[in-house]
Amino acid sequence: MATTSDDALAAQWHELMGRYQRLTCTLDRELQAAHDLTASDFEVLEQLHDTTPVPKLRMHELGDRVHLTQSALSRLVARLERDGLLERSMCADDRRSVVVTLTDEGAARYLAARPTQRAILRSDGAGCLGNSPAAAPAVPAVR
C-alpha cells in the first residue's frame, strides 16, 4: 500500500518540477527580452529591494534568500555589479563579510521588470502557485 502512495507522491513531485521548469523558462525568456534580466537576476534584485530601511544584505543573508549555490550567487552578484545594478563592499561591523547594496539603477530596473514578472506568475503560474481554482491538489503528508 505504501508503494502506491509513494508512487503517487513521486508523480506529483515530477509534475511540480515540470511546472517549475516551464515557469522558470518563461520568466527567463520574457524578463531577458524586455528587461535584460534573468529570473535569478530578478530574484536577487527583489530580495535587496524588499530589504528595509536600506536595500542591502550581507552576502550570506542574500544566499539564504535565493535558491542558488554560493558560487552561482557570487558570479551573479559580480555580473550585476559590473552592470551597475548593485554594489559590493566590506561590512563595517565584520570585515570578513561582504555587503551587497542595490543601486538606484538596480532599483529602477527591478521596478520596471516587476509588472512583467507578476503578469507571468499570474498567467503561467496557475495550477502551481495557488492563484487559481485549478491549483494543484495538496500533497498528502508522508509518514
N, CA, C and O atoms as a DFTB+ gen file, in Angstrom:
572 C
 N C O
     1  1       0.828      -1.202       0.000
     2  2       0.000       0.000       0.000
     3  2       0.869       1.261       0.000
     4  3       0.561       2.229      -0.694
     5  1       1.946       1.245       0.774
     6  2       2.831       2.401       0.825
     7  2       3.450       2.678      -0.541
     8  3       3.712       3.832      -0.878
     9  1       3.688       1.630      -1.331
    10  2       4.283       1.808      -2.652
    11  2       3.383       2.639      -3.547
    12  3       3.871       3.534      -4.237
    13  1       2.086       2.371      -3.557
    14  2       1.142       3.149      -4.355
    15  2       1.156       4.602      -3.908
    16  3       1.178       5.505      -4.744
    17  1       1.143       4.836      -2.613
    18  2       1.174       6.189      -2.074
    19  2       2.489       6.872      -2.438
    20  3       2.503       8.041      -2.824
    21  1       3.590       6.141      -2.313
    22  2       4.889       6.707      -2.666
    23  2       4.976       7.003      -4.160
    24  3       5.548       8.019      -4.557
    25  1       4.420       6.133      -4.983
    26  2       4.416       6.357      -6.427
    27  2       3.588       7.595      -6.782
    28  3       3.974       8.378      -7.650
    29  1       2.449       7.765      -6.107
    30  2       1.622       8.954      -6.341
    31  2       2.373      10.209      -5.913
    32  3       2.328      11.230      -6.599
    33  1       3.056      10.131      -4.791
    34  2       3.853      11.265      -4.312
    35  2       4.951      11.600      -5.312
    36  3       5.182      12.771      -5.615
    37  1       5.630      10.578      -5.825
    38  2       6.688      10.791      -6.808
    39  2       6.127      11.406      -8.090
    40  3       6.770      12.263      -8.697
    41  1       4.948      10.983      -8.500
    42  2       4.309      11.540      -9.693
    43  2       3.956      13.007      -9.483
    44  3       4.134      13.822     -10.388
    45  1       3.463      13.346      -8.311
    46  2       3.143      14.744      -8.002
    47  2       4.414      15.584      -7.994
    48  3       4.419      16.718      -8.474
    49  1       5.492      15.027      -7.447
    50  2       6.780      15.726      -7.426
    51  2       7.246      15.990      -8.858
    52  3       7.689      17.095      -9.171
    53  1       7.149      14.994      -9.715
    54  2       7.552      15.135     -11.110
    55  2       6.734      16.237     -11.797
    56  3       7.286      17.056     -12.531
    57  1       5.438      16.253     -11.559
    58  2       4.570      17.276     -12.141
    59  2       4.941      18.672     -11.629
    60  3       4.995      19.627     -12.405
    61  1       5.192      18.786     -10.338
    62  2       5.590      20.070      -9.755
    63  2       6.898      20.569     -10.368
    64  3       7.013      21.745     -10.713
    65  1       7.875      19.686     -10.502
    66  2       9.157      20.080     -11.084
    67  2       8.993      20.510     -12.547
    68  3       9.636      21.461     -12.990
    69  1       8.141      19.815     -13.286
    70  2       7.878      20.214     -14.672
    71  2       7.259      21.592     -14.751
    72  3       7.656      22.410     -15.581
    73  1       6.286      21.855     -13.892
    74  2       5.652      23.182     -13.864
    75  2       6.665      24.257     -13.502
    76  3       6.696      25.325     -14.114
    77  1       7.498      23.969     -12.499
    78  2       8.532      24.918     -12.079
    79  2       9.487      25.219     -13.245
    80  3       9.797      26.381     -13.507
    81  1       9.948      24.186     -13.934
    82  2      10.880      24.382     -15.045
    83  2      10.246      25.198     -16.171
    84  3      10.881      26.097     -16.722
    85  1       9.002      24.887     -16.511
    86  2       8.319      25.649     -17.568
    87  2       8.153      27.114     -17.164
    88  3       8.372      28.011     -17.978
    89  1       7.767      27.360     -15.913
    90  2       7.583      28.725     -15.426
    91  2       8.907      29.476     -15.406
    92  3       8.966      30.644     -15.792
    93  1       9.957      28.819     -14.964
    94  2      11.275      29.452     -14.921
    95  2      11.755      29.799     -16.333
    96  3      12.313      30.874     -16.551
    97  1      11.544      28.906     -17.277
    98  2      11.935      29.182     -18.668
    99  2      11.176      30.383     -19.225
   100  3      11.759      31.227     -19.904
   101  1       9.890      30.460     -18.942
   102  2       9.085      31.596     -19.402
   103  2       9.578      32.887     -18.755
   104  3       9.729      33.904     -19.432
   105  1       9.830      32.849     -17.447
   106  2      10.341      34.040     -16.762
   107  2      11.674      34.474     -17.364
   108  3      11.872      35.653     -17.655
   109  1      12.578      33.531     -17.549
   110  2      13.882      33.870     -18.136
   111  2      13.718      34.508     -19.516
   112  3      14.312      35.549     -19.798
   113  1      12.926      33.893     -20.355
   114  2      12.749      34.379     -21.728
   115  2      12.139      35.783     -21.752
   116  3      12.651      36.671     -22.435
   117  1      11.053      35.985     -21.013
   118  2      10.351      37.269     -21.039
   119  2      11.123      38.382     -20.324
   120  3      11.186      39.510     -20.813
   121  1      11.703      38.067     -19.180
   122  2      12.485      39.080     -18.458
   123  2      13.734      39.470     -19.253
   124  3      14.121      40.638     -19.276
   125  1      14.359      38.488     -19.903
   126  2      15.547      38.779     -20.714
   127  2      15.184      39.666     -21.900
   128  3      15.870      40.647     -22.185
   129  1      14.112      39.318     -22.580
   130  2      13.711      40.080     -23.769
   131  2      13.305      41.513     -23.426
   132  3      13.673      42.449     -24.135
   133  1      12.556      41.684     -22.351
   134  2      12.002      43.005     -22.030
   135  2      12.895      43.852     -21.119
   136  3      12.843      45.081     -21.168
   137  1      13.721      43.192     -20.282
   138  2      14.444      43.954     -19.261
   139  2      15.915      43.576     -19.115
   140  3      16.602      44.097     -18.237
   141  1      16.401      42.684     -19.960
   142  2      17.786      42.221     -19.911
   143  2      18.149      41.664     -18.529
   144  3      19.224      41.936     -17.993
   145  1      17.212      40.870     -17.963
   146  2      17.408      40.214     -16.664
   147  2      17.020      38.745     -16.781
   148  3      16.130      38.389     -17.554
   149  1      17.689      37.903     -16.015
   150  2      17.238      36.519     -15.884
   151  2      16.307      36.438     -14.681
   152  3      16.190      37.394     -13.914
   153  1      15.650      35.304     -14.520
   154  2      14.799      35.105     -13.343
   155  2      15.634      35.186     -12.073
   156  3      15.171      35.728     -11.070
   157  1      16.846      34.663     -12.094
   158  2      17.727      34.732     -10.919
   159  2      18.169      36.167     -10.639
   160  3      18.234      36.583      -9.482
   161  1      18.472      36.924     -11.696
   162  2      18.809      38.347     -11.522
   163  2      17.661      39.055     -10.819
   164  3      17.856      39.785      -9.847
   165  1      16.450      38.819     -11.342
   166  2      15.264      39.462     -10.790
   167  2      15.101      39.106      -9.312
   168  3      14.801      39.975      -8.494
   169  1      15.295      37.843      -8.971
   170  2      15.122      37.392      -7.587
   171  2      16.103      38.096      -6.656
   172  3      15.724      38.504      -5.558
   173  1      17.349      38.242      -7.073
   174  2      18.346      38.939      -6.253
   175  2      17.951      40.402      -6.086
   176  3      17.984      40.930      -4.975
   177  1      17.575      41.061      -7.187
   178  2      17.168      42.466      -7.096
   179  2      15.943      42.623      -6.195
   180  3      15.858      43.578      -5.423
   181  1      14.998      41.688      -6.291
   182  2      13.798      41.764      -5.463
   183  2      14.134      41.596      -3.982
   184  3      13.616      42.332      -3.142
   185  1      14.987      40.644      -3.663
   186  2      15.352      40.429      -2.257
   187  2      16.039      41.662      -1.682
   188  3      15.790      42.028      -0.534
   189  1      16.894      42.300      -2.459
   190  2      17.549      43.526      -1.991
   191  2      16.545      44.675      -1.893
   192  3      16.550      45.427      -0.917
   193  1      15.688      44.809      -2.903
   194  2      14.707      45.897      -2.912
   195  2      13.776      45.823      -1.712
   196  3      13.409      46.849      -1.138
   197  1      13.394      44.602      -1.332
   198  2      12.423      44.425      -0.252
   199  2      13.039      44.517       1.136
   200  3      12.332      44.384       2.135
   201  1      14.343      44.741       1.213
   202  2      15.010      44.895       2.498
   203  2      14.878      46.352       2.942
   204  3      15.202      47.272       2.191
   205  1      14.407      46.545       4.149
   206  2      14.231      47.910       4.649
   207  2      15.014      48.084       5.937
   208  3      15.283      47.099       6.625
   209  1      15.383      49.288       6.277
   210  2      15.127      50.551       5.573
   211  2      16.091      50.802       4.416
   212  3      15.824      51.658       3.573
   213  1      17.208      50.072       4.359
   214  2      18.190      50.260       3.290
   215  2      18.261      48.980       2.459
   216  3      18.340      47.888       3.023
   217  1      18.234      49.093       1.124
   218  2      18.250      47.892       0.279
   219  2      19.628      47.241       0.210
   220  3      20.317      47.327      -0.807
   221  1      20.025      46.585       1.312
   222  2      21.317      45.903       1.323
   223  2      21.247      44.694       2.245
   224  3      20.474      44.660       3.202
   225  1      22.074      43.706       1.932
   226  2      22.170      42.484       2.714
   227  2      23.617      42.012       2.712
   228  3      24.372      42.290       1.781
   229  1      23.990      41.300       3.759
   230  2      25.267      40.607       3.713
   231  2      25.132      39.482       2.698
   232  3      24.048      38.937       2.491
   233  1      26.239      39.148       2.079
   234  2      26.218      38.128       1.028
   235  2      25.618      36.820       1.545
   236  3      24.839      36.182       0.836
   237  1      25.960      36.418       2.744
   238  2      25.420      35.152       3.263
   239  2      23.923      35.251       3.524
   240  3      23.213      34.254       3.389
   241  1      23.421      36.435       3.897
   242  2      21.975      36.618       4.075
   243  2      21.257      36.536       2.731
   244  3      20.188      35.937       2.622
   245  1      21.855      37.144       1.713
   246  2      21.283      37.068       0.367
   247  2      21.256      35.615      -0.093
   248  3      20.278      35.167      -0.693
   249  1      22.314      34.892       0.185
   250  2      22.372      33.482      -0.175
   251  2      21.281      32.661       0.485
   252  3      20.770      31.714      -0.112
   253  1      20.921      33.012       1.708
   254  2      19.838      32.313       2.412
   255  2      18.476      32.579       1.778
   256  3      17.550      31.786       1.945
   257  1      18.350      33.688       1.053
   258  2      17.054      34.087       0.494
   259  2      16.832      33.662      -0.955
   260  3      15.693      33.624      -1.421
   261  1      17.893      33.349      -1.659
   262  2      17.755      32.946      -3.061
   263  2      18.167      31.492      -3.202
   264  3      18.906      30.966      -2.370
   265  1      17.701      30.860      -4.229
   266  2      17.913      29.430      -4.413
   267  2      19.055      29.183      -5.394
   268  3      18.860      28.647      -6.484
   269  1      20.254      29.591      -4.973
   270  2      21.446      29.424      -5.797
   271  2      22.583      28.897      -4.930
   272  3      22.610      29.113      -3.719
   273  1      23.512      28.208      -5.566
   274  2      24.707      27.801      -4.836
   275  2      25.527      29.045      -4.532
   276  3      25.331      30.095      -5.145
   277  1      26.435      28.922      -3.595
   278  2      27.272      30.062      -3.217
   279  2      28.092      30.551      -4.413
   280  3      28.220      31.757      -4.623
   281  1      28.645      29.624      -5.194
   282  2      29.452      30.034      -6.343
   283  2      28.588      30.686      -7.427
   284  3      29.005      31.670      -8.037
   285  1      27.391      30.148      -7.670
   286  2      26.492      30.751      -8.661
   287  2      26.069      32.151      -8.225
   288  3      26.005      33.070      -9.042
   289  1      25.780      32.308      -6.932
   290  2      25.402      33.623      -6.423
   291  2      26.560      34.603      -6.567
   292  3      26.348      35.752      -6.957
   293  1      27.770      34.174      -6.262
   294  2      28.940      35.055      -6.396
   295  2      29.115      35.526      -7.831
   296  3      29.383      36.704      -8.069
   297  1      28.967      34.620      -8.787
   298  2      29.092      35.006     -10.201
   299  2      27.977      35.966     -10.610
   300  3      28.217      36.940     -11.324
   301  1      26.753      35.684     -10.152
   302  2      25.614      36.536     -10.493
   303  2      25.800      37.940      -9.906
   304  3      25.573      38.937     -10.590
   305  1      26.209      38.009      -8.646
   306  2      26.426      39.307      -7.996
   307  2      27.538      40.079      -8.708
   308  3      27.415      41.288      -8.907
   309  1      28.614      39.403      -9.094
   310  2      29.698      40.076      -9.822
   311  2      29.190      40.658     -11.136
   312  3      29.544      41.780     -11.496
   313  1      28.362      39.900     -11.854
   314  2      27.815      40.388     -13.122
   315  2      26.876      41.570     -12.913
   316  3      26.942      42.556     -13.647
   317  1      25.988      41.472     -11.898
   318  2      25.068      42.583     -11.625
   319  2      25.820      43.822     -11.164
   320  3      25.408      44.945     -11.452
   321  1      26.920      43.621     -10.448
   322  2      27.748      44.764     -10.050
   323  2      28.404      45.386     -11.286
   324  3      28.426      46.609     -11.423
   325  1      28.927      44.571     -12.166
   326  2      29.542      45.052     -13.405
   327  2      28.528      45.836     -14.242
   328  3      28.887      46.800     -14.918
   329  1      27.255      45.414     -14.191
   330  2      26.194      46.098     -14.937
   331  2      25.658      47.337     -14.219
   332  3      24.786      48.029     -14.744
   333  1      26.178      47.619     -13.021
   334  2      25.776      48.817     -12.289
   335  2      24.479      48.683     -11.513
   336  3      23.918      49.687     -11.074
   337  1      23.986      47.443     -11.333
   338  2      22.707      47.252     -10.660
   339  2      22.845      47.066      -9.151
   340  3      21.875      47.225      -8.411
   341  1      24.033      46.735      -8.705
   342  2      24.294      46.655      -7.275
   343  2      25.764      46.910      -7.016
   344  3      26.575      46.950      -7.942
   345  1      26.098      47.083      -5.743
   346  2      27.476      47.333      -5.332
   347  2      27.836      46.386      -4.207
   348  3      26.986      46.010      -3.399
   349  1      29.112      46.002      -4.159
   350  2      29.617      45.189      -3.050
   351  2      30.612      46.022      -2.259
   352  3      31.364      46.824      -2.814
   353  1      30.598      45.811      -0.934
   354  2      31.561      46.490      -0.070
   355  2      31.812      45.621       1.152
   356  3      31.066      44.681       1.424
   357  1      32.851      45.941       1.869
   358  2      33.154      45.219       3.105
   359  2      32.200      45.700       4.187
   360  3      31.868      46.883       4.251
   361  1      31.768      44.790       5.023
   362  2      30.884      45.117       6.135
   363  2      31.665      45.911       7.168
   364  3      32.766      45.512       7.550
   365  1      31.117      47.023       7.623
   366  2      31.789      47.859       8.616
   367  2      31.915      47.144       9.959
   368  3      32.885      47.367      10.683
   369  1      30.961      46.295      10.303
   370  2      30.963      45.597      11.590
   371  2      31.822      44.345      11.588
   372  3      32.344      43.946      12.629
   373  1      31.972      43.725      10.431
   374  2      32.680      42.453      10.328
   375  2      33.408      42.423       8.993
   376  3      32.795      42.170       7.956
   377  1      34.698      42.679       9.011
   378  2      35.475      42.795       7.788
   379  2      35.539      41.488       6.990
   380  3      36.017      41.481       5.856
   381  1      35.065      40.397       7.568
   382  2      35.031      39.130       6.836
   383  2      33.796      39.035       5.952
   384  3      33.738      38.187       5.062
   385  1      32.812      39.892       6.185
   386  2      31.548      39.841       5.447
   387  2      31.521      40.871       4.327
   388  3      32.083      41.961       4.439
   389  1      30.856      40.494       3.253
   390  2      30.643      41.386       2.118
   391  2      29.178      41.813       2.137
   392  3      28.284      40.987       2.320
   393  1      28.944      43.109       1.945
   394  2      27.598      43.665       1.897
   395  2      27.252      43.964       0.441
   396  3      28.054      44.540      -0.294
   397  1      26.060      43.569       0.040
   398  2      25.559      43.825      -1.313
   399  2      24.452      44.866      -1.200
   400  3      23.500      44.690      -0.440
   401  1      24.584      45.947      -1.958
   402  2      23.630      47.051      -1.902
   403  2      23.041      47.303      -3.285
   404  3      23.767      47.349      -4.278
   405  1      21.738      47.464      -3.344
   406  2      21.039      47.779      -4.585
   407  2      21.321      49.225      -4.962
   408  3      21.187      50.118      -4.125
   409  1      21.708      49.468      -6.208
   410  2      21.923      50.835      -6.677
   411  2      20.595      51.431      -7.143
   412  3      19.596      50.723      -7.273
   413  1      20.598      52.731      -7.390
   414  2      19.396      53.380      -7.928
   415  2      19.024      52.764      -9.283
   416  3      17.846      52.559      -9.572
   417  1      20.028      52.475     -10.104
   418  2      19.770      51.849     -11.401
   419  2      19.192      50.438     -11.224
   420  3      18.307      50.025     -11.974
   421  1      19.699      49.708     -10.228
   422  2      19.172      48.374      -9.945
   423  2      17.729      48.434      -9.483
   424  3      16.906      47.613      -9.886
   425  1      17.420      49.419      -8.628
   426  2      16.041      49.572      -8.154
   427  2      15.113      49.928      -9.311
   428  3      13.999      49.412      -9.399
   429  1      15.572      50.807     -10.195
   430  2      14.751      51.199     -11.341
   431  2      14.512      50.006     -12.266
   432  3      13.395      49.816     -12.748
   433  1      15.551      49.199     -12.520
   434  2      15.398      48.026     -13.390
   435  2      14.444      47.021     -12.764
   436  3      13.604      46.442     -13.453
   437  1      14.574      46.811     -11.439
   438  2      13.673      45.899     -10.740
   439  2      12.224      46.376     -10.854
   440  3      11.337      45.594     -11.196
   441  1      11.985      47.657     -10.569
   442  2      10.617      48.180     -10.605
   443  2      10.028      48.116     -12.012
   444  3       8.825      47.908     -12.170
   445  1      10.866      48.294     -13.035
   446  2      10.385      48.190     -14.413
   447  2      10.034      46.740     -14.765
   448  3       9.091      46.492     -15.516
   449  1      10.795      45.786     -14.221
   450  2      10.589      44.366     -14.547
   451  2       9.503      43.707     -13.700
   452  3       8.950      42.682     -14.099
   453  1       9.197      44.271     -12.559
   454  2       8.231      43.634     -11.652
   455  2       6.861      43.370     -12.290
   456  3       6.322      42.279     -12.107
   457  1       6.277      44.318     -13.029
   458  2       4.979      44.006     -13.655
   459  2       5.063      42.828     -14.639
   460  3       4.122      42.041     -14.740
   461  1       6.164      42.708     -15.349
   462  2       6.345      41.580     -16.273
   463  2       6.379      40.273     -15.496
   464  3       5.695      39.315     -15.855
   465  1       7.175      40.233     -14.427
   466  2       7.286      39.014     -13.628
   467  2       5.949      38.649     -13.000
   468  3       5.556      37.483     -13.008
   469  1       5.253      39.634     -12.459
   470  2       3.967      39.363     -11.807
   471  2       2.930      38.878     -12.819
   472  3       2.136      37.989     -12.510
   473  1       2.930      39.448     -14.017
   474  2       1.983      39.014     -15.053
   475  2       2.247      37.563     -15.443
   476  3       1.305      36.795     -15.638
   477  1       3.503      37.185     -15.557
   478  2       3.841      35.799     -15.895
   479  2       3.407      34.869     -14.772
   480  3       2.850      33.803     -15.032
   481  1       3.655      35.258     -13.531
   482  2       3.229      34.420     -12.409
   483  2       1.713      34.247     -12.398
   484  3       1.202      33.161     -12.123
   485  1       1.002      35.335     -12.701
   486  2      -0.466      35.274     -12.728
   487  2      -0.963      34.361     -13.841
   488  3      -1.858      33.545     -13.622
   489  1      -0.392      34.494     -15.029
   490  2      -0.910      33.728     -16.166
   491  2      -0.345      32.317     -16.241
   492  3      -1.096      31.363     -16.446
   493  1       0.941      32.171     -16.080
   494  2       1.564      30.858     -16.263
   495  2       1.730      30.089     -14.957
   496  3       2.016      28.892     -14.979
   497  1       1.555      30.758     -13.826
   498  2       1.703      30.091     -12.536
   499  2       0.441      29.413     -12.058
   500  3       0.440      28.752     -11.019
   501  1      -0.645      29.572     -12.816
   502  2      -1.907      28.941     -12.440
   503  2      -1.700      27.441     -12.295
   504  3      -1.084      26.797     -13.145
   505  1      -2.216      26.908     -11.222
   506  2      -2.106      25.481     -11.001
   507  2      -0.950      25.077     -10.119
   508  3      -0.928      23.956      -9.611
   509  1       0.012      25.959      -9.924
   510  2       1.115      25.579      -9.038
   511  2       1.431      26.648      -8.004
   512  3       2.232      26.413      -7.100
   513  1       0.823      27.800      -8.120
   514  2       1.088      28.855      -7.152
   515  2      -0.122      29.179      -6.287
   516  3      -0.071      30.103      -5.474
   517  1      -1.196      28.442      -6.448
   518  2      -2.380      28.691      -5.630
   519  2      -3.125      29.947      -6.026
   520  3      -3.897      30.483      -5.230
   521  1      -2.908      30.433      -7.254
   522  2      -3.569      31.657      -7.685
   523  2      -4.765      31.402      -8.586
   524  3      -5.250      32.314      -9.256
   525  1      -5.240      30.163      -8.602
   526  2      -6.428      29.884      -9.393
   527  2      -7.161      28.698      -8.793
   528  3      -6.574      27.927      -8.034
   529  1      -8.432      28.541      -9.122
   530  2      -9.172      27.384      -8.627
   531  2      -8.586      26.069      -9.131
   532  3      -8.854      25.017      -8.549
   533  1      -7.796      26.106     -10.197
   534  2      -7.226      24.889     -10.749
   535  2      -5.892      24.542     -10.096
   536  3      -5.123      23.742     -10.629
   537  1      -5.620      25.145      -8.938
   538  2      -4.349      24.893      -8.257
   539  2      -4.167      23.400      -8.015
   540  3      -5.126      22.656      -7.807
   541  1      -2.922      22.995      -8.048
   542  2      -2.600      21.579      -7.858
   543  2      -3.079      21.099      -6.488
   544  3      -3.015      21.847      -5.513
   545  1      -3.548      19.883      -6.410
   546  2      -4.002      19.368      -5.115
   547  2      -2.847      19.258      -4.129
   548  3      -1.692      19.065      -4.510
   549  1      -3.188      19.385      -2.874
   550  2      -2.164      19.286      -1.837
   551  2      -1.570      17.890      -1.825
   552  3      -2.261      16.897      -2.050
   553  1      -0.281      17.838      -1.559
   554  2       0.419      16.559      -1.466
   555  2       0.182      16.025      -0.075
   556  3       0.442      16.729       0.900
   557  1      -0.310      14.788       0.053
   558  2      -0.560      14.235       1.385
   559  2       0.752      14.058       2.151
   560  3       1.807      13.796       1.572
   561  1       0.647      14.209       3.461
   562  2       1.835      14.053       4.302
   563  2       2.356      12.625       4.223
   564  3       1.587      11.664       4.188
   565  1       3.671      12.508       4.198
   566  2       4.306      11.197       4.172
   567  2       4.598      10.809       5.610
   568  3       5.114      11.621       6.379
   569  1       4.276       9.579       5.981
   570  2       4.514       9.125       7.354
   571  2       5.443       7.983       7.397
   572  3       5.751       7.479       8.477
